[in-house]
Amino acid sequence: MLIQQNVPLAPLTTLGVGGPAQFFSEIHTPEDAIEAIRFARSRKLPVFVLGGGSNLVVADKGWPGLVIKVAISGIQMNDDGEQLRLEAGAGEDWDKLVAHAVEQDCSGIECLSGIPGSVGGTPVQNVGAYGQEVSETIQSVIALDFNTLEIRELSREDCGFSYRASIFNTKKRGRYIVLKVVYALARGGAPKIAYADLQKYFTGAATPPTLLQVRKAVRKIRAGKGMLISSADPDCRSAGSFFKNPVLSAEQFEELTRRASALNLKIPSYPALETHHKVSAAWLVENSGFQKGFGAGRAGISHKHALAIVNRGGASAAEIIELKENIQQKVKEIWNVSLEPEPVLVGF
């Protein structure tokens, strides 16, 4: 296993900002991970685990310790005729795994097409889009316990999944390194057409869409919002959606509705749990003075999606964070709603 020094991290992220890692190691096996952790312990270095780099903002000063880049590959299949069990290495490209599942005529993750990043990041954030969440299909997560250096298989229940969260990014953040993820998919299942954009896309279709047609539709919709990675599209130089959709209590939602009504506006929302409402963060951002294409120097907002803060070229992490904080402050001031960032902030 190779340990490198002063490795630039910006090129390893989709946002393209941030300084170097003091030490850097790319791991391909669980044994590599154990060796890397022992190296960090021997020098009392903080450790950060890097996956596909699609959901990160790295500080300009970088990371003052060891960055472990997870590159564990491989996909194993176990098919019983009704379910396909996919065991994928954490370093596998997520969208390629979705494509593989669709090719095998297995449903459950087709609406998660086009999401950048690696397999290992999906359980951490409980990745979701277009009516699906990855937790619906995760059977277990195989992870290295940072404290004991033991490999554990955590069940879906052990992972404590909730909206954009799991034990891996909340109460046990930093405890585990995800090595592999096991997904259970439905053989021959129908695609999920629950999201409004997808329903609109297939309106008037003569026959129900296939899994492949849904995958292509999702990728096309994402591309239209600048959420499909393309070197030719400057709006793709982002960390994806920068803010989570707020989940409000009935009282909070009532106050928000009153504020919107006073301005002759209607807030779009959808139920979340039984007594809460999930509100569109994009609507809040746009109705706080930050429309698509908003410019703030080298940092700005995508021309295609109000939730994507983009690096227009040469932006610093400080500029990205300044724009983030301006948006949060204005949304709080106008709507009395606190926006939570979705990307992981590293080295701040």
C-alpha positions in Angstrom: 0.0 0.0 0.0 1.4 3.4 -1.1 1.2 6.4 1.2 1.6 9.7 -0.7 2.1 13.2 0.6 0.5 16.6 -0.3 -1.9 15.1 -2.8 -4.4 17.7 -4.3 -8.0 16.9 -3.4 -9.8 19.3 -5.7 -9.4 17.2 -8.8 -10.9 14.2 -6.9 -14.2 16.1 -6.3 -16.9 17.2 -8.7 -17.0 20.7 -7.3 -13.3 21.1 -7.9 -12.3 23.2 -4.8 -10.0 22.6 -1.8 -6.5 22.1 -0.8 -4.3 19.0 -0.5 -4.3 16.0 1.8 -1.2 15.9 4.1 -1.1 12.1 3.5 -3.1 10.1 0.9 -3.7 6.4 0.4 -5.9 4.5 -2.1 -7.1 1.2 -0.8 -8.2 -1.8 -2.8 -8.7 -4.4 -0.1 -9.9 -4.5 3.5 -6.3 -5.3 4.5 -5.2 -2.0 2.8 -7.8 -0.2 5.0 -6.5 -1.7 8.2 -2.9 -0.9 7.2 -3.8 2.7 6.4 -5.6 3.2 9.8 -2.6 1.8 11.6 -0.4 4.3 9.7 -2.6 7.1 10.8 -2.7 5.9 14.4 1.1 5.6 14.6 1.3 9.3 13.7 -1.9 10.4 15.5 -3.4 11.7 12.3 -7.1 12.5 11.7 -8.6 10.3 8.9 -11.1 11.2 6.2 -12.6 8.6 3.9 -13.1 9.7 0.3 -15.4 8.0 -2.1 -16.5 9.3 -5.5 -16.0 13.0 -4.4 -19.4 14.0 -5.6 -20.8 15.3 -2.3 -17.9 17.1 -0.8 -16.6 20.6 -0.2 -12.9 20.5 0.8 -11.5 23.5 2.7 -8.8 25.6 1.0 -6.3 24.5 3.6 -7.0 20.9 2.7 -7.0 18.0 5.2 -4.3 17.9 7.9 -4.1 14.1 8.2 -4.7 11.0 6.1 -7.3 10.8 3.3 -8.2 7.2 2.5 -9.6 6.9 -1.1 -11.8 3.7 -1.2 -11.2 1.9 -4.5 -12.5 -1.6 -3.7 -14.0 -3.0 -6.8 -16.0 -6.1 -7.9 -19.7 -7.1 -8.2 -21.0 -10.5 -7.2 -24.4 -11.7 -8.1 -26.7 -14.2 -6.5 -30.0 -14.8 -8.3 -32.8 -17.0 -6.9 -35.2 -16.2 -9.7 -37.3 -13.6 -7.8 -34.5 -11.5 -6.3 -31.1 -10.5 -7.5 -28.6 -10.0 -4.7 -25.8 -7.7 -5.7 -22.7 -7.4 -3.6 -20.7 -4.4 -4.8 -17.3 -3.0 -3.8 -17.5 0.5 -2.3 -15.3 1.8 -5.0 -17.6 0.8 -7.9 -19.1 3.6 -9.9 -22.8 3.9 -8.7 -24.4 4.7 -12.1 -22.6 1.7 -13.7 -24.1 -0.5 -11.0 -27.6 0.9 -11.7 -27.1 0.2 -15.4 -26.1 -3.3 -14.6 -29.2 -3.8 -12.5 -31.4 -2.5 -15.3 -29.7 -4.8 -17.8 -30.5 -7.7 -15.5 -34.2 -6.6 -15.6 -34.2 -5.9 -11.8 -36.0 -3.0 -10.3 -35.4 -1.0 -7.1 -32.7 1.6 -8.1 -33.7 2.6 -11.6 -34.8 6.1 -10.5 -31.3 6.6 -8.9 -29.7 6.6 -12.4 -27.2 9.3 -13.2 -26.3 10.1 -9.6 -22.5 10.7 -9.5 -20.2 9.0 -6.9 -19.4 5.5 -5.8 -21.3 2.6 -4.2 -19.8 3.2 -0.8 -21.4 6.7 -0.5 -24.9 5.5 -1.1 -25.7 4.1 2.4 -23.9 6.9 4.1 -26.2 9.6 2.9 -29.2 7.3 2.1 -29.1 8.5 -1.4 -32.5 9.2 -2.9 -34.1 10.8 -6.0 -37.2 10.7 -8.2 -39.2 8.7 -5.7 -36.7 6.1 -4.6 -34.2 5.9 -1.7 -31.3 3.4 -1.7 -32.3 2.2 1.8 -35.3 0.5 0.2 -33.0 -2.0 -1.5 -30.0 -2.2 0.8 -29.8 -5.6 2.5 -26.6 -5.0 4.4 -23.4 -3.0 4.6 -20.0 -4.6 5.1 -17.8 -2.2 6.9 -14.6 -1.9 8.8 -15.0 -0.8 12.4 -12.4 2.0 12.9 -12.2 1.4 16.6 -11.7 -2.4 16.7 -10.4 -2.9 13.1 -12.9 -5.7 12.8 -15.1 -6.3 9.7 -18.8 -6.2 10.4 -21.9 -6.8 8.4 -24.6 -4.3 9.4 -28.2 -5.1 8.5 -30.5 -2.5 7.0 -32.0 -1.9 10.5 -28.5 -1.5 12.0 -27.8 1.3 9.5 -30.6 3.6 11.0 -31.7 5.0 7.7 -33.8 8.2 7.6 -34.1 11.1 5.1 -30.6 11.6 3.7 -29.1 10.1 6.8 -27.8 7.0 8.4 -25.6 6.0 11.4 -22.6 6.6 9.1 -23.1 10.4 8.9 -24.9 11.0 12.2 -24.4 9.3 15.6 -21.6 7.0 14.4 -19.9 9.3 12.0 -16.3 8.3 11.6 -16.8 4.9 13.2 -17.0 2.8 10.0 -15.4 2.6 6.6 -17.8 1.1 4.1 -16.1 -1.7 2.2 -19.0 -3.3 0.3 -22.8 -2.9 0.0 -25.3 -5.7 -0.6 -28.5 -4.8 -2.5 -31.6 -7.0 -3.0 -33.5 -6.1 -6.2 -36.8 -7.4 -7.6 -36.4 -9.6 -10.6 -38.8 -8.5 -13.4 -40.3 -5.7 -11.2 -42.0 -2.7 -12.6 -40.2 0.7 -12.6 -41.4 3.3 -10.1 -43.2 6.2 -11.6 -44.1 8.2 -8.5 -42.2 11.5 -9.1 -44.0 14.3 -10.8 -41.2 14.9 -13.4 -41.3 11.2 -14.4 -45.1 11.1 -14.5 -45.1 14.2 -16.8 -42.4 12.7 -19.0 -44.4 9.5 -19.7 -47.8 11.2 -20.0 -49.6 9.9 -23.1 -47.3 6.9 -23.5 -49.1 4.0 -25.2 -47.6 1.4 -22.9 -46.1 1.3 -19.4 -42.4 2.3 -19.5 -39.7 -0.3 -19.1 -36.9 -0.1 -16.6 -34.5 1.0 -19.4 -36.9 3.7 -20.5 -37.2 5.0 -17.0 -33.4 5.0 -16.6 -33.0 7.0 -19.8 -35.7 9.4 -18.7 -34.1 10.0 -15.3 -30.7 10.7 -16.9 -32.3 13.1 -19.4 -34.2 15.0 -16.7 -31.0 15.2 -14.6 -29.1 16.5 -17.6 -31.7 19.2 -18.1 -31.1 20.3 -14.5 -27.3 20.2 -14.7 -27.2 17.1 -12.4 -25.6 14.7 -14.8 -21.8 15.0 -14.9 -20.5 16.2 -18.3 -17.2 17.9 -19.0 -19.0 20.0 -21.6 -21.5 21.5 -19.1 -20.0 24.1 -16.6 -23.2 23.8 -14.5 -22.1 20.3 -13.6 -19.1 21.6 -11.6 -21.0 21.3 -8.4 -21.6 19.0 -5.4 -25.2 18.3 -6.5 -28.1 19.6 -4.4 -26.4 21.8 -1.8 -29.4 21.9 0.6 -31.8 19.3 1.9 -35.5 19.8 1.5 -36.6 20.9 5.0 -39.0 18.7 6.9 -41.3 21.0 8.9 -43.7 20.3 11.8 -47.4 21.2 11.2 -46.9 24.5 13.1 -43.8 25.4 11.1 -45.5 24.7 7.9 -48.5 26.8 8.9 -46.3 29.7 9.6 -44.5 29.3 6.3 -47.8 29.1 4.5 -48.9 32.4 6.1 -45.7 34.1 5.0 -46.1 32.9 1.5 -49.8 33.9 1.3 -48.9 37.4 2.4 -46.7 37.6 -0.8 -49.4 35.9 -2.9 -47.2 32.8 -3.2 -48.0 29.1 -2.8 -45.3 26.9 -1.2 -45.0 23.5 -2.9 -44.8 20.7 -0.4 -45.5 17.0 0.0 -46.2 14.9 3.1 -43.3 13.5 5.1 -44.2 11.1 7.9 -47.7 11.6 9.3 -47.6 15.0 10.8 -44.8 16.7 8.9 -44.4 18.4 5.6 -41.3 18.2 3.3 -40.8 21.6 1.6 -39.0 22.4 -1.6 -35.6 23.9 -0.7 -35.2 25.0 -4.4 -38.5 27.1 -4.0 -37.2 28.7 -0.8 -33.8 29.6 -2.4 -35.4 31.1 -5.6 -37.9 33.0 -3.6 -35.2 34.5 -1.4 -33.5 36.3 -4.3 -31.2 33.5 -5.6 -32.6 32.5 -9.0 -31.0 30.1 -11.4 -27.8 31.6 -12.9 -27.2 33.9 -9.9 -23.6 35.0 -9.9 -21.4 35.7 -7.0 -17.9 36.0 -8.6 -16.3 32.7 -9.3 -19.1 30.9 -7.3 -22.7 31.0 -8.4 -25.9 29.0 -8.8 -26.5 26.7 -11.7 -28.5 28.0 -14.7 -30.5 24.8 -14.6 -31.1 24.1 -10.9 -31.5 26.5 -8.0 -30.1 24.0 -5.4 -26.7 23.6 -7.2 -23.9 25.9 -6.1 -21.3 25.8 -8.9 -17.7 26.6 -9.4 -17.7 28.9 -12.4 -13.9 28.5 -12.7 -11.1 29.0 -10.2 -13.5 29.4 -7.2 -12.1 28.9 -3.7 -13.9 26.8 -1.0 -14.3 30.1 0.9 -16.3 31.6 -1.9 -18.5 28.5 -2.1 -19.1 28.7 1.7 -19.8 32.4 1.6 -22.5 31.9 -1.0 -24.0 29.0 1.0 -24.1 31.1 4.1 -25.7 34.1 2.3 -28.4 31.8 1.0 -29.1 30.3 4.4 -29.2 33.7 6.1 -31.7 35.1 3.6 -34.0 32.1 3.7 -34.0 32.2 7.5 -34.7 36.0 7.4 -37.6 35.8 4.9 -39.2 32.4 5.7 -37.9 31.5 9.2 -36.7 28.1 7.8 -33.2 26.8 8.4 -31.6 25.1 5.4 -29.2 22.3 6.1 -26.3 21.6 3.7 -26.3 18.3 2.0 -22.6 18.0 1.0 -19.9 16.9 3.6 -17.7 19.8 4.6 -14.1 18.6 4.9 -11.3 20.4 6.8 -13.4 23.4 8.0 
